[in-house]
Amino acid sequence: MSIFLSYWILPIVFILHDFEEMILVPAWKRRESGSASLIERRAFGVTTDGPALCSGVAEEMVVLVVVSIVCELAGNTTLYLASCVAYTFHLSVHIFTCPLVFGYIPGAITSLIEMPFMIWLIISYWRIDRSGMPVYLLWQVAALLVFAANLMLIHKLMPKVQVILLNYAQSK
């Protein structure tokens, strides 16, 4: 098995992508705060604080590490393939949102860079996976639902983390 077909590649590409978001989202949100675009106002939730955003990224990273551990220990290629597809869908949202807002969305650059690699990774795991289409589809639906629910959860929690961090910074 190639190093690129390791179950640990997904957390690595995720963190490279999310570095772009962690670095640029706070400044982008301040820059776009007066924008009338619903997508620009809603993108990345109401969180404007870098450390609060990083808490959401850290939680997502934990989920991907757990997926990698489970796939490594169980040899579950199907779960890994479904997770790669779900992550690639996330990248495509960044790419296709840019034209809708007539500009840049944080995460778009790494999405463009990672997309060809992720397509190759998906094709490679598809060739390795022996689960059959019905089993694969069940894992895929489950992965998309879990990833979407997790994303909604962290977008609800990050503003609360932001308040906690701001209160902590102001207290003595």
GIHU-V524187 format. One line per field, one symbol per residue. ss: DSSP state (2 for helix, 1 for strand, 0 for the rest). psi: psi as a letter, one per 40 degrees, with the letter a starting at -180 (. if undefined). burial: # if it has 16 or more other C-alpha atoms within 10 Angstrom, else .. A space follows every 50 residues. Layout:
ss = ???
psi = ???
burial = ???
This chain:
ss = 00222000222222222222222222222222000002222200000002 22222222222222222222222200222222222222222222222222 20000002222222222222222222220000222222222222222222 2222222222222222222200
psi = hidefieedddddddddedddddddddddddedeiehdddddheaehehd dddddddddddddddddddddddefgdddddddddddddddddddedddd efaihhedddddddddddddddddddddhfdidddddddddddddddddd dddddddddddddddddddei.
burial = ......##.##.###.######..##.##..........#..###.#### #######..##.###.##..#....#############.##..##.##.. ...########..##..#..##..##..#......#..##.###..#..# #..##.###.##..........
